């Protein structure tokens, strides 16, 4: 199995790239997320997934191992093929996909073109335990668009605390004190970290 390809970037498109590796040009299908992560430099390394079918051998490229893992998990669900998995990773970031599955957000998964209500539910049922186990997501944030939370988290990171640990503590504080301002969140978090 080809696990990664490193070489000279020859062609870059939103749907695929061509990497020259020792005189051989490899075409890798990519998501929009990976496209946005690829720097405009000559040397490039992408993690790959090789899909072999009767009529084609297709390489998919990913900017990170985490994105490739989500892609592979999605392929394991009945009714999700490579094109839908790639569309999913083009519409959402790998983190959003993980959190959507972990928090059982059917509407988020269903918002992707080609996924209906039954398939979205199947994705969540089949992958929730795997996602929680692999990525150690104890609590997925239910608070969205909270600027106080974001500011508090970035302040705690600057102070040297691990992001996951800080996020867990901040989420607990916000769940008990939803109207807390940045200073209160940081002070409470420092007591619990």
C-alpha positions in Angstrom: 0.0 0.0 0.0 1.2 3.5 -0.8 1.1 5.5 2.5 2.5 8.8 1.3 4.0 10.5 -1.8 6.7 13.1 -1.6 8.0 15.0 -4.6 7.7 18.0 -6.8 4.3 19.6 -7.2 3.6 19.8 -10.9 -0.1 20.7 -11.0 -2.5 22.0 -8.4 -6.3 22.0 -8.8 -9.1 22.1 -6.3 -10.0 18.5 -7.1 -6.5 17.0 -7.7 -2.8 17.5 -7.7 0.0 15.9 -9.7 3.3 15.1 -7.9 6.4 14.2 -9.8 8.2 11.6 -7.7 11.5 10.6 -9.4 10.2 11.1 -12.9 6.8 9.5 -12.4 3.8 11.8 -12.1 1.2 10.7 -9.6 -2.3 12.1 -9.8 -3.9 12.4 -6.4 -7.6 13.3 -5.8 -7.9 15.8 -3.0 -10.6 17.5 -0.9 -10.9 21.3 -0.8 -9.6 21.1 2.8 -6.3 19.6 1.5 -6.2 22.0 -1.4 -6.4 24.9 1.1 -3.6 23.4 3.2 -1.1 22.8 0.3 1.5 25.6 0.2 2.6 27.0 -3.1 6.1 25.4 -2.9 7.9 23.0 -5.1 8.4 20.1 -2.7 5.2 18.5 -1.3 4.3 15.4 0.8 0.8 14.1 0.9 -0.5 11.1 2.9 -2.4 8.7 0.6 -5.2 6.2 0.4 -5.1 3.8 -2.6 -8.5 2.5 -3.7 -8.5 -0.5 -6.1 -11.5 -1.4 -8.1 -12.0 -3.6 -11.2 -11.8 -0.7 -13.6 -9.4 1.8 -11.8 -6.7 2.3 -9.2 -7.3 5.7 -7.6 -5.0 7.6 -5.2 -6.5 10.1 -2.7 -4.2 12.6 -1.1 -4.5 14.2 2.3 -2.6 17.0 4.0 -2.7 15.2 7.4 -2.9 11.7 8.8 -6.0 12.8 10.7 -7.9 13.7 7.5 -6.9 10.4 6.0 -8.2 8.5 9.0 -11.6 10.3 8.8 -11.8 9.5 5.1 -11.1 5.8 5.8 -13.7 5.7 8.6 -16.3 7.3 6.3 -15.5 4.6 3.7 -16.3 1.9 6.2 -19.9 3.1 6.4 -22.4 1.4 4.0 -23.6 3.9 1.5 -20.6 6.2 1.7 -18.2 5.9 -1.2 -15.0 7.7 -1.9 -16.7 10.6 -3.8 -19.1 11.3 -0.9 -16.4 11.0 1.7 -14.3 13.5 -0.3 -17.3 15.8 -0.7 -17.8 15.6 3.1 -14.1 16.6 3.7 -14.5 19.4 1.1 -17.6 20.8 2.9 -16.3 20.5 6.5 -12.9 20.3 8.1 -11.8 17.0 9.6 -12.4 18.4 13.0 -15.9 19.5 12.2 -16.7 16.0 10.8 -15.3 14.4 14.0 -17.2 16.7 16.3 -20.4 16.4 14.2 -20.3 12.6 14.6 -19.3 12.7 18.3 -22.1 15.1 19.1 -24.6 13.2 16.9 -25.3 16.3 14.8 -27.5 14.7 12.1 -28.3 18.1 10.5 -24.6 18.9 10.0 -23.9 15.5 8.4 -27.1 15.7 6.3 -26.1 19.2 5.1 -23.5 17.6 2.8 -24.5 17.0 -0.8 -25.4 13.4 -1.4 -26.2 12.5 2.2 -29.8 11.9 3.2 -31.3 11.5 6.7 -30.8 7.7 6.8 -27.2 7.8 5.7 -26.4 10.6 8.1 -27.8 8.6 11.0 -25.9 5.5 9.8 -22.7 7.5 9.7 -23.3 8.6 13.3 -24.3 5.1 14.6 -21.4 3.4 12.9 -18.7 5.9 13.7 -19.5 7.5 17.0 -17.8 5.0 19.2 -14.7 4.8 16.9 -14.4 8.6 16.7 -14.7 8.9 20.5 -12.2 6.1 21.0 -9.6 7.3 18.4 -9.7 11.0 19.1 -10.4 10.9 22.9 -13.3 13.4 22.6 -14.9 13.2 26.1 -17.1 16.2 25.6 -17.8 17.9 22.4 -18.5 21.6 22.8 -22.2 22.4 22.6 -21.5 26.1 22.9 -21.1 27.6 19.4 -19.9 31.1 18.5 -18.8 31.9 22.0 -16.1 34.6 21.7 -15.4 34.6 25.5 -14.7 30.9 25.3 -12.3 31.4 22.3 -10.5 34.3 23.9 -10.1 32.3 27.2 -8.8 29.3 25.4 -6.2 31.2 23.4 -5.1 33.0 26.6 -4.7 29.6 28.4 -2.7 28.2 25.4 -0.4 31.3 25.6 0.1 30.5 29.3 1.3 27.0 28.3 -1.7 24.8 29.0 -2.6 21.9 26.6 -5.5 22.8 24.3 -7.6 19.7 24.9 -7.2 19.9 28.7 -8.0 23.7 28.7 -11.0 23.1 26.4 -12.5 20.5 28.7 -12.2 22.8 31.8 -13.5 25.8 29.9 -16.5 23.8 28.6 -17.4 22.8 32.1 -17.2 26.4 33.3 -19.4 27.6 30.5 -22.0 24.9 31.0 -22.4 26.0 34.7 -21.9 29.7 34.0 -23.1 30.5 30.5 -22.9 34.3 30.9 -19.3 34.3 32.3 -17.0 36.9 30.8 -13.4 36.1 29.7 -11.8 37.1 33.0 -14.1 34.9 35.1 -13.6 31.9 32.7 -9.8 32.3 32.9 -9.7 32.6 36.7 -12.0 29.6 37.1 -10.0 27.6 34.6 -6.7 28.4 36.3 -8.1 27.0 39.6 -9.0 23.7 37.9 -6.0 23.2 35.7 
